[in-house]
Amino acid sequence: MDPATEAFVAHRNLLFTVAYEMLGSAADAEDVLQETWLRWAAIDLDTVRDQRAYLVRITTRQALTRLRTLRRRKESYVGPWLPEPLLTAPDVADDVELADSVSIAMLLVLETLTPTERAVFVLREVFDLAYDEIAEAVDKSADAVRQIAHRARAHVAARRPREVVSPAQTRDAIDAFQRAIETGDLQRLLDILAPDVVLLGDGGGVAPAALAPIVGAGSVVEVLGRIDATAVSLRPAQVNGHPALIFRRDGEIDTVIAVRVEDKLITGLYAVRNPEKLSHLERETALRRLL
């Protein structure tokens, strides 16, 4: 490979992870990487002091532009919008910070930040970039970036899960949830749901899904109790670095359900049904936080 291609390939998984965490969409992250490559290929490498930093800067700027477009698109989205789920390799779960940052629950928290706040938070808290590097990426002064980072950190801390839950706890909750659905045991389902559990379904106006959040254990059980377990197969999988369930109907992926667990109870259920968001569940996506 030529030097430009070699450098891009070496950093590609890192750049994809940056773009995905900023956008919550694998399809848009891929588009951002394509734009990054086009700009990178036109650069004289002799003028680049730090290739990784330069590539991250291009990716961040492209992702910021795309993020503003996405926000407008989400305003007309049918029903709740959820991040595009990814089938991830076991090594993602092994990196606790990476797994936490790409979880469906965390990506939803990041949706509440402004585009610049999100970029600064991701680059600082997840990828541990220096403030001056981030400043170049978002076209702000280093002092301004420090203030934005402080504000974003406080915002996220107030909304993220209160405790760090081990993969084993999440897996136990998923296993119990799967058994309850497969056996139709609604009482078992009630036993693993928090009283104020919230179910979000993303059908995108294409697949059937509730157009508003379903709140409360009783209401959620009523909705889930309508699932015909004989018509679907349920398989556990690693989705966004955490245990999840993939539902298949006639061999095709129909739904993926991720969960948020607190105090050993499921407090959030995220069901993605929009077929346009399910393509990255057929093969593992490589994510990377560090080189």
C-alpha positions as CSV (number, residue, x, y, z in Angstrom):
1,M,0.0,0.0,0.0
2,D,1.0,3.6,-0.5
3,P,1.8,5.6,2.7
4,A,-1.5,7.4,2.7
5,T,-3.6,4.2,2.4
6,E,-1.4,2.4,4.9
7,A,-2.0,5.1,7.5
8,F,-5.7,5.3,6.9
9,V,-6.1,1.5,7.2
10,A,-4.1,1.4,10.4
11,H,-6.4,4.0,12.0
12,R,-9.6,3.0,10.3
13,N,-11.3,1.2,13.3
14,L,-10.4,4.0,15.6
15,L,-11.8,6.6,13.1
16,F,-15.0,4.5,12.7
17,T,-15.5,4.4,16.4
18,V,-15.1,8.1,16.8
19,A,-17.6,8.7,14.0
20,Y,-20.1,6.1,15.4
21,E,-20.0,7.5,18.9
22,M,-20.7,11.0,17.6
23,L,-23.5,9.9,15.3
24,G,-25.0,6.7,16.7
25,S,-25.4,5.5,13.1
26,A,-23.0,3.0,11.5
27,A,-24.2,3.9,8.0
28,D,-23.5,7.6,8.6
29,A,-20.2,6.7,10.2
30,E,-19.2,4.8,7.1
31,D,-20.1,7.8,5.0
32,V,-18.0,10.0,7.2
33,L,-15.0,7.7,6.8
34,Q,-15.4,7.9,3.0
35,E,-15.3,11.7,3.2
36,T,-12.3,11.5,5.5
37,W,-10.4,9.3,3.0
38,L,-11.1,11.6,0.1
39,R,-9.7,14.5,2.1
40,W,-6.8,12.5,3.5
41,A,-5.8,11.2,0.0
42,A,-5.4,14.8,-1.2
43,I,-3.0,15.8,1.5
44,D,0.8,16.1,1.2
45,L,1.9,13.7,4.0
46,D,5.2,15.5,4.4
47,T,3.2,18.4,5.9
48,V,1.5,16.2,8.5
49,R,3.3,15.9,11.9
50,D,0.9,13.5,13.6
51,Q,-1.1,11.3,11.2
52,R,-3.4,10.0,13.9
53,A,-4.3,13.4,15.2
54,Y,-4.8,14.7,11.7
55,L,-7.1,11.9,10.7
56,V,-9.1,12.2,13.9
57,R,-9.5,15.9,13.2
58,I,-10.8,15.3,9.7
59,T,-13.2,12.6,10.9
60,T,-14.5,14.8,13.7
61,R,-15.2,17.8,11.4
62,Q,-17.0,15.6,8.9
63,A,-19.0,13.9,11.7
64,L,-20.0,17.3,13.1
65,T,-21.4,18.3,9.7
66,R,-23.2,15.1,9.4
67,L,-24.5,15.3,13.0
68,R,-26.2,18.6,12.4
69,T,-28.0,17.1,9.3
70,L,-29.0,14.0,11.4
71,R,-30.6,16.2,14.0
72,R,-32.8,17.7,11.4
73,R,-33.7,14.3,10.0
74,K,-34.6,13.0,13.5
75,E,-37.1,15.8,13.9
76,S,-39.3,14.0,11.3
77,Y,-38.5,10.5,12.4
78,V,-41.6,8.3,13.0
79,G,-41.6,7.2,16.7
80,P,-38.6,7.0,19.1
81,W,-35.2,7.1,17.5
82,L,-32.6,4.6,18.7
83,P,-28.9,4.2,17.8
84,E,-28.1,1.7,15.1
85,P,-27.0,-1.5,16.9
86,L,-23.7,-3.2,16.1
87,L,-22.7,-6.9,16.6
88,T,-19.4,-6.5,18.4
89,A,-16.5,-8.8,19.1
90,P,-15.7,-10.0,22.7
91,D,-12.7,-7.7,22.9
92,V,-15.1,-4.7,23.0
93,A,-16.7,-6.0,26.2
94,D,-13.2,-6.5,27.6
95,D,-12.5,-2.8,27.3
96,V,-14.9,-1.5,30.0
97,E,-14.6,2.1,29.0
98,L,-15.2,1.4,25.3
99,A,-18.2,-0.9,26.0
100,D,-19.8,1.7,28.3
101,S,-19.3,4.5,25.7
102,V,-21.0,2.6,22.9
103,S,-23.8,1.1,24.9
104,I,-27.3,1.9,23.6
105,A,-28.1,3.6,26.9
106,M,-25.0,5.9,26.8
107,L,-25.5,6.7,23.1
108,L,-29.0,7.9,24.0
109,V,-27.5,10.1,26.8
110,L,-25.1,11.6,24.2
111,E,-28.1,12.5,22.0
112,T,-29.1,15.1,24.6
113,L,-25.8,17.0,24.1
114,T,-25.3,19.7,21.4
115,P,-23.1,18.5,18.5
116,T,-20.0,20.4,19.8
117,E,-20.5,19.1,23.3
118,R,-20.9,15.6,22.0
119,A,-17.7,15.8,20.0
120,V,-15.7,17.3,22.9
121,F,-17.1,14.7,25.4
122,V,-16.3,11.7,23.1
123,L,-12.8,12.9,22.2
124,R,-11.9,13.8,25.8
125,E,-13.7,11.2,27.9
126,V,-13.5,8.2,25.6
127,F,-10.4,8.7,23.5
128,D,-8.5,10.8,26.1
129,L,-7.3,13.4,23.5
130,A,-5.5,16.5,24.8
131,Y,-7.5,19.7,24.9
132,D,-5.4,21.4,22.3
133,E,-6.0,18.5,19.9
134,I,-9.7,18.7,20.5
135,A,-9.6,22.4,20.0
136,E,-8.2,22.0,16.5
137,A,-10.8,19.4,15.7
138,V,-13.8,21.5,16.7
139,D,-12.4,24.9,15.8
140,K,-12.5,26.3,19.4
141,S,-9.8,27.6,21.8
142,A,-8.4,25.1,24.3
143,D,-10.0,27.2,27.1
144,A,-13.4,27.0,25.4
145,V,-13.0,23.2,25.0
146,R,-12.2,22.9,28.7
147,Q,-15.4,24.7,29.6
148,I,-17.5,22.6,27.1
149,A,-16.0,19.4,28.4
150,H,-16.9,20.4,32.0
151,R,-20.4,21.2,31.0
152,A,-20.8,18.0,28.9
153,R,-19.4,15.8,31.7
154,A,-21.8,17.2,34.3
155,H,-24.7,16.8,31.8
156,V,-23.8,13.1,31.1
157,A,-23.2,12.3,34.8
158,A,-26.7,13.4,35.7
159,R,-28.2,11.1,33.1
160,R,-26.1,8.0,32.8
161,P,-26.8,4.8,34.8
162,R,-26.0,5.3,38.5
163,E,-23.9,2.2,38.8
164,V,-21.4,0.2,36.6
165,V,-23.1,-3.2,35.9
166,S,-21.0,-6.2,35.2
167,P,-21.5,-8.1,32.0
168,A,-22.5,-11.1,34.1
169,Q,-25.4,-9.2,35.7
170,T,-26.6,-8.0,32.3
171,R,-26.2,-11.5,31.0
172,D,-28.3,-12.9,33.9
173,A,-31.0,-10.3,33.2
174,I,-31.0,-11.1,29.5
175,D,-31.2,-14.9,30.2
176,A,-34.1,-14.4,32.5
177,F,-35.8,-12.1,30.0
178,Q,-35.3,-14.7,27.2
179,R,-36.8,-17.5,29.4
180,A,-39.8,-15.4,30.3
181,I,-40.5,-14.6,26.6
182,E,-40.0,-18.2,25.4
183,T,-42.2,-19.7,28.1
184,G,-44.8,-16.9,28.2
185,D,-44.3,-16.6,32.0
186,L,-45.5,-13.0,32.5
187,Q,-44.9,-13.2,36.3
188,R,-41.3,-14.0,35.7
189,L,-41.1,-11.1,33.4
190,L,-42.6,-8.8,36.0
191,D,-40.1,-10.0,38.5
192,I,-37.1,-8.8,36.5
193,L,-38.5,-5.5,35.5
194,A,-38.2,-2.3,37.6
195,P,-41.5,-0.7,38.4
196,D,-40.7,2.3,36.3
197,V,-39.1,0.4,33.4
198,V,-39.2,2.1,30.0
199,L,-39.6,0.3,26.7
200,L,-38.5,2.2,23.6
201,G,-39.3,0.7,20.2
202,D,-37.7,2.0,16.9
203,G,-39.6,0.9,13.8
204,G,-38.8,4.0,11.9
205,G,-42.3,4.0,10.3
206,V,-41.3,0.8,8.5
207,A,-41.8,-2.0,11.1
208,P,-44.6,-2.0,13.7
209,A,-43.5,-0.4,16.9
210,A,-45.0,1.8,19.6
211,L,-44.9,5.5,18.6
212,A,-44.2,6.6,22.2
213,P,-42.3,5.2,25.1
214,I,-44.1,2.4,27.1
215,V,-43.6,3.2,30.8
216,G,-44.2,1.0,33.8
217,A,-43.8,-2.8,34.4
218,G,-47.4,-3.6,33.9
219,S,-47.7,-1.8,30.5
220,V,-44.4,-3.2,29.3
221,V,-45.4,-6.8,30.2
222,E,-48.7,-6.3,28.4
223,V,-46.8,-5.3,25.2
224,L,-44.2,-8.1,25.5
225,G,-46.9,-10.7,26.3
226,R,-48.2,-10.3,22.8
227,I,-45.0,-11.9,21.3
228,D,-45.6,-15.2,19.7
229,A,-42.6,-17.2,20.9
230,T,-43.4,-20.0,18.5
231,A,-42.9,-17.7,15.5
232,V,-39.5,-16.3,16.4
233,S,-36.2,-17.6,17.5
234,L,-34.3,-15.8,20.3
235,R,-30.5,-15.8,20.4
236,P,-28.2,-14.0,22.8
237,A,-25.5,-11.8,21.2
238,Q,-22.9,-9.2,22.0
239,V,-24.4,-5.9,20.8
240,N,-22.6,-2.7,21.4
241,G,-20.3,-4.4,23.8
242,H,-23.1,-5.8,26.0
243,P,-25.3,-8.9,26.1
244,A,-28.5,-8.5,24.1
245,L,-31.1,-10.6,22.3
246,I,-31.6,-11.0,18.6
247,F,-35.1,-12.1,17.4
248,R,-35.2,-13.9,14.0
249,R,-38.4,-14.6,12.0
250,D,-38.1,-17.0,9.1
251,G,-34.3,-16.8,9.5
252,E,-34.2,-13.0,9.0
253,I,-33.4,-10.6,11.8
254,D,-36.6,-9.0,13.0
255,T,-35.7,-7.2,16.2
256,V,-32.7,-6.6,18.5
257,I,-33.4,-5.9,22.2
258,A,-30.7,-4.3,24.4
259,V,-31.3,-3.6,28.1
260,R,-30.3,-1.2,30.8
261,V,-29.8,-2.8,34.2
262,E,-29.8,-1.1,37.6
263,D,-30.0,-2.8,41.0
264,K,-30.3,-6.2,39.2
265,L,-33.6,-5.1,37.5
266,I,-34.2,-4.1,33.9
267,T,-34.9,-0.3,33.9
268,G,-34.7,0.2,30.1
269,L,-35.6,-1.9,27.1
270,Y,-34.4,-0.8,23.6
271,A,-36.0,-2.6,20.8
272,V,-34.7,-1.8,17.3
273,R,-37.0,-3.0,14.5
274,N,-36.3,-0.6,11.7
275,P,-34.8,-2.9,9.0
276,E,-32.5,-0.2,7.8
277,K,-30.7,-0.3,11.1
278,L,-30.3,-4.1,11.4
279,S,-27.7,-4.8,8.7
280,H,-24.7,-4.5,11.0
281,L,-25.9,-7.4,13.1
282,E,-25.0,-10.0,10.5
283,R,-21.2,-9.6,11.0
284,E,-19.0,-8.3,13.7
285,T,-17.9,-4.6,13.6
286,A,-14.4,-3.8,14.8
287,L,-14.3,-0.9,17.3
288,R,-11.2,0.6,18.8
289,R,-10.6,3.2,21.5
290,L,-6.8,3.1,21.5
291,L,-4.1,2.2,19.0
